[in-house]
Amino acid sequence: MVIYVSISLNAGFAEPNVSNEPGLSEGKSVQRLEKKVSPVFEKVSQQLTPEEKQNIHVYESASPAIVHIAVTGRSKDYYWGLFPFEATGSGVIISGDGYILTNSHVVEDADRIKITLLDGNVLIGKLVGTGDEHDVALIKIDPNDNGGPLPSILMGNSELLAVGQKVFALGGPFGLKSSFSSGVISSLHRRVDSSFINNMIQTDAAINPGNSGGALLNTEGKLIGINTAIYSPSGGSAGIGFAIPVNTTKRIVDDLKKYGRVIRPWLGVQVEIEIQPQLSKEFNLPVSRGLIIKRVKKGSPADLAGLRGGSYQEENGDRYITLGGDIITAVDGKPTHNAVQFIDYIESRRAGDKIQLTFIRNKRKQTVNIELTEKERSQ
């Protein structure tokens, strides 16, 4: 599955192929993938370029940890009637004891989840939990049904990425298992407007329907993201794909294991405007960089701490912007002027954590300590 996304145009998520009918802790059982040389590689190695050898190594080391997911279930139609459906997607084995990461939209409304390993063995998966806001789901299979610990992916660090860096996508587009494509990181810290996901990795590696839940890998064969969405007017790869950073999945896996959902921290502010020098000059703002608070949710931690939202609107080009609110300039002592990175920083904390916000009000710099609470689904 691949979700199609809207970015000012028609687009979508790496949705499963669908047909309608009438923070991460690894257990002791984790089995690391070993560097193995296949017989085919030995035969052709003398004819390969260093880049080709690298590509083959990444594929052969990571592919045993990539699974094909087939789900059957029932979904509600326009009139709230139930109809059966089948869908396919991809997943990544993250520990030898059988935990698999995928997208929540791959397993949505699933009654039965079948996991096919690289060797063709088919196991029945159990849904452990979903984090719909992050489009991440955790599935569990019994490794004993496959004769022991399973091969697991090597984890990378999505904070150590750069635009232009070579990456690989590994999954099952259109049901074609273990398909491998390469590209580069096209951008970082993307926000997909039609979803709630912030801080996405953008890549031009070919991602198509069925790739959802598959792996985005670096040149060491380490997982740096979970492929989840594409921009596509046609429904196929247009060279604009998106992946959830692996560090985002690391910090929510333990919640999915313990609670079956993600315990999200809540501040309760809506930041709309990123102040740039030109905007600051045009509206005579007291700082050239920062985030203007548009709205503060009543009863939220930010509200209880006394933060204020905007009070009036001004025309800015072809839109109206809300001004008059407090201007956030730093969080925990670190300057902040990017809304996506600010939101991602808050999401990286836990309910009960305290943060320090530095903000400007009436041209005066102030600081306040705020204790984050748990974000309810309705908030």
C-alpha positions in Angstrom: 0.0 0.0 0.0 1.1 3.5 -0.6 -0.6 6.7 0.5 -1.2 9.4 -2.0 -0.5 12.9 -0.6 -1.9 16.3 -1.5 0.8 18.9 -1.8 -1.1 21.8 -3.3 -2.0 19.4 -6.1 -3.6 15.9 -6.4 -1.3 13.3 -4.8 -1.2 10.3 -2.3 0.3 7.9 0.4 2.2 4.7 -0.5 -1.1 2.7 -0.4 -1.5 -1.0 -0.5 -2.7 -2.7 -3.6 -6.4 -2.9 -2.8 -9.2 -4.9 -4.4 -12.8 -4.6 -3.2 -15.2 -7.6 -3.3 -19.2 -8.1 -2.5 13.0 4.8 20.6 13.5 1.0 20.2 14.5 -1.7 22.6 15.8 -4.9 21.2 15.4 -8.1 23.2 18.0 -10.8 23.8 16.6 -12.9 20.9 17.6 -10.3 18.3 19.6 -11.8 15.5 21.7 -9.4 13.6 22.1 -9.8 9.9 25.5 -11.2 9.0 27.5 -10.1 6.0 27.1 -12.9 3.6 28.4 -13.3 0.1 26.0 -15.0 -2.3 27.3 -17.5 -5.0 26.0 -15.1 -7.6 28.0 -12.3 -6.2 31.2 -14.4 -6.2 30.7 -15.2 -9.9 30.1 -11.7 -11.1 32.2 -9.7 -8.6 35.1 -9.2 -11.0 32.8 -7.5 -13.5 31.1 -5.1 -11.0 31.9 -1.5 -10.2 32.4 -0.5 -6.5 29.0 1.1 -6.6 27.3 -2.0 -7.9 29.1 -4.1 -5.2 27.8 -1.7 -2.6 24.2 -1.9 -3.9 24.3 -5.7 -3.9 25.7 -5.8 -0.4 22.9 -3.5 0.9 20.2 -5.6 -0.7 21.6 -9.0 0.4 22.2 -7.8 4.0 18.8 -6.1 4.5 16.3 -8.1 2.3 15.9 -11.0 4.8 14.4 -8.5 7.3 11.8 -7.2 4.8 8.4 -8.9 4.7 5.4 -8.9 2.5 2.1 -8.1 4.3 -1.3 -9.3 3.0 -4.4 -8.3 4.9 -8.1 -9.2 4.6 -10.8 -7.3 6.4 -14.1 -5.4 6.2 -14.5 -1.7 5.7 -17.4 0.7 5.8 -18.7 2.1 2.6 -20.4 5.5 2.0 -23.7 4.2 3.5 -21.9 2.6 6.5 -22.3 -0.9 5.2 -19.5 -3.4 5.5 -17.7 -4.8 2.4 -14.7 -7.2 2.3 -11.4 -6.1 1.0 -7.8 -7.4 0.4 -4.7 -5.3 0.5 -0.9 -5.7 0.5 2.0 -3.8 1.8 5.5 -4.2 3.3 7.0 -4.4 6.7 10.4 -4.4 8.5 11.5 -7.0 11.1 13.1 -4.9 13.9 13.9 -7.6 16.4 14.6 -11.3 16.3 11.6 -12.0 18.6 9.2 -11.1 15.8 8.3 -7.5 16.0 7.6 -5.9 12.6 7.1 -2.2 11.8 4.8 -1.1 9.0 2.3 1.7 8.3 -1.0 1.9 10.2 -2.8 2.4 6.9 -1.5 -0.9 5.7 -3.3 -2.8 8.4 -6.3 -0.6 8.9 -9.5 -2.5 9.4 -7.6 -5.8 9.0 -9.3 -9.0 10.3 -6.3 -11.2 9.3 -2.7 -10.4 8.7 -0.4 -12.8 6.7 3.3 -12.2 6.8 5.5 -13.7 4.0 9.2 -13.9 4.8 11.9 -13.7 2.1 12.2 -17.5 2.1 8.5 -17.8 1.3 7.4 -19.0 4.7 4.0 -17.5 5.6 3.2 -16.7 9.3 0.1 -15.1 10.9 0.7 -11.7 12.4 -1.0 -10.1 15.4 -1.5 -6.4 15.5 0.1 -5.1 18.7 -0.7 -1.4 18.3 -1.0 1.6 16.0 0.0 5.2 16.1 -2.3 6.7 13.5 -0.9 10.2 14.0 2.5 8.9 12.9 1.1 6.3 10.5 3.1 3.6 12.2 1.9 0.1 13.3 3.6 -2.7 15.2 2.9 -6.4 14.3 4.1 -9.5 16.1 4.8 -12.9 14.7 6.0 -16.0 16.6 9.7 -16.7 15.6 9.2 -20.3 16.8 6.9 -20.8 13.8 9.9 -20.1 11.6 12.3 -22.3 13.6 13.9 -19.6 15.9 15.0 -16.0 16.0 14.3 -14.0 12.9 16.8 -11.8 10.9 16.3 -8.2 12.0 17.2 -4.9 10.3 20.1 -2.8 11.5 19.0 0.6 12.8 20.4 3.9 11.6 20.1 7.4 12.8 17.8 9.7 10.9 19.2 12.8 12.5 22.5 12.2 10.7 21.2 12.7 7.1 21.9 15.1 4.4 20.2 16.2 1.2 21.9 14.4 -1.7 22.8 11.4 0.3 22.3 8.1 -1.5 19.4 5.9 -0.2 17.6 2.7 -1.2 14.0 1.7 -1.0 13.2 -2.0 -0.3 9.7 -3.4 -0.3 6.9 -5.0 -2.4 5.5 -2.5 -4.9 2.4 -3.8 -6.7 2.9 -7.1 -4.8 6.3 -7.6 -6.4 8.2 -8.8 -3.3 11.7 -7.8 -2.4 11.9 -5.0 -5.0 15.0 -2.7 -4.7 15.4 0.8 -6.0 17.9 3.6 -5.4 17.9 7.4 -5.3 18.9 10.2 -3.1 17.5 12.2 -0.2 15.7 15.1 -2.0 14.7 17.1 1.2 14.4 16.8 4.9 11.9 18.0 7.5 9.0 17.9 5.0 5.4 18.2 6.3 2.8 16.3 4.3 -0.3 18.6 4.3 -2.8 15.8 3.9 -1.6 13.9 6.9 -0.5 14.6 10.5 3.0 13.6 9.9 5.8 16.1 10.4 9.5 15.9 9.7 9.3 13.5 6.7 12.3 12.4 4.6 11.7 13.1 0.9 13.4 10.9 -1.7 13.4 10.2 -5.4 14.0 6.5 -4.9 11.1 4.7 -6.7 8.2 4.1 -4.3 4.9 2.7 -5.6 1.7 1.2 -4.2 2.7 -1.8 -2.1 5.9 -0.1 -0.8 4.1 1.3 2.3 5.8 0.0 5.4 9.0 -1.0 3.6 12.5 0.2 4.4 14.4 3.3 3.4 18.1 2.4 3.8 21.4 4.1 3.8 24.5 2.8 2.1 25.4 0.7 5.1 22.1 -1.1 4.8 20.8 0.5 8.0 17.2 1.5 8.4 16.7 5.3 8.2 13.0 5.5 7.4 9.7 3.7 6.8 8.4 4.4 3.3 4.8 5.7 3.6 3.7 8.2 0.9 4.2 9.4 -2.6 3.2 12.5 -4.6 1.7 11.2 -7.8 -0.9 12.6 -10.2 -0.9 9.2 -12.0 -0.8 6.8 -9.1 2.7 5.6 -9.8 6.1 6.9 -8.8 6.8 10.4 -9.9 10.1 10.7 -8.1 8.6 12.3 -4.9 8.3 9.8 -2.1 8.2 10.3 1.7 9.4 8.2 4.6 8.9 8.4 8.3 12.3 9.0 10.0 13.5 5.9 11.9 14.1 8.0 15.0 10.4 8.8 15.1 9.6 5.1 15.1 12.2 4.3 17.7 10.6 6.6 20.3 7.1 5.2 19.9 7.7 1.5 19.6 7.9 1.0 23.4 4.5 2.8 23.7 3.0 0.5 21.1 4.3 -2.6 22.9 3.1 -1.4 26.4 -0.2 0.4 25.6 -1.1 -0.5 22.0 -1.1 3.2 21.2 1.3 6.2 21.3 1.3 8.4 24.5 1.8 11.8 22.8 2.9 14.9 24.7 0.8 18.0 24.5 1.7 21.6 24.7 -1.5 23.2 23.2 -0.2 25.9 20.9 -0.8 26.4 17.2 2.1 28.0 15.4 1.3 29.4 12.0 3.9 31.9 11.0 7.7 31.5 10.8 9.1 34.9 11.0 11.6 35.9 8.3 13.5 39.2 8.2 11.3 40.6 5.4 8.1 39.7 7.3 9.6 41.2 10.5 10.4 44.5 8.7 7.0 44.7 7.0 5.0 44.3 10.2 7.5 45.9 12.6 8.0 42.8 14.6 10.5 42.8 17.5 12.6 39.9 16.2 13.7 38.7 12.8 13.4 35.0 13.6 10.9 33.1 15.6 7.4 31.4 15.6 4.2 33.4 16.2 1.6 31.6 18.3 -1.7 31.8 16.4 -3.9 30.0 19.0 -3.6 28.6 22.5 -5.9 25.8 23.4 -8.0 26.5 26.5 -7.0 24.4 29.4 -3.8 23.2 27.8 -0.4 23.4 29.4 0.5 26.4 27.4 -2.8 28.1 28.5 -2.1 27.3 32.1 1.4 28.8 31.7 -0.1 32.0 30.5 1.0 31.9 26.8 -1.2 34.0 24.4 -2.3 33.5 20.9 -2.9 36.1 18.2 -5.4 39.0 18.5 -5.7 40.4 14.9 -5.2 39.6 11.3 -3.1 41.3 8.6 -3.0 40.7 4.8 0.2 39.2 3.6 0.3 38.6 -0.1 -2.6 36.3 -1.0 -3.4 35.3 2.6 -4.2 36.7 6.0 -1.9 36.0 8.9 -2.7 36.2 12.6 -0.5 38.5 14.6 -0.3 39.8 18.2 0.5 36.4 19.8 3.6 35.6 21.8 6.7 34.9 19.6 8.6 31.7 20.5 12.3 32.2 20.0 13.8 29.2 21.8 12.9 25.9 23.5 15.1 24.5 26.2 17.7 27.2 25.4 17.9 26.3 21.7 16.9 28.9 19.1 13.8 27.8 17.1 12.3 29.3 14.0 11.2 26.3 12.0 7.6 25.1 12.8 8.1 21.5 11.7 11.3 21.1 13.8 9.6 22.8 16.8 6.6 20.4 16.7 8.9 17.4 16.2 10.9 18.5 19.3 7.8 18.6 21.4 6.8 15.2 20.0 10.2 13.8 21.0 9.4 14.5 24.7 7.2 12.6 27.1 4.0 13.5 29.0 5.2 14.8 32.3 8.5 16.3 30.9 9.1 19.9 31.5 10.3 22.3 28.8 11.5 25.9 28.9 10.1 28.2 26.3 11.6 31.6 25.6 9.3 34.1 24.0 8.8 37.7 23.2 5.7 39.7 24.4 5.4 43.4 24.1 9.0 43.5 22.9 10.1 41.9 26.2 12.0 38.6 26.4 10.4 36.1 28.9 10.9 32.5 29.8 8.4 30.0 31.2 8.7 26.4 32.4 5.8 24.2 31.2 5.0 20.6 32.1 3.7 18.6 29.1 0.6 16.5 29.5 -0.7 13.5 27.6 -2.4 14.4 24.3 -5.9 13.0 24.0 -7.1 11.9 20.6 -9.7 14.7 20.5 -7.1 17.4 21.2 
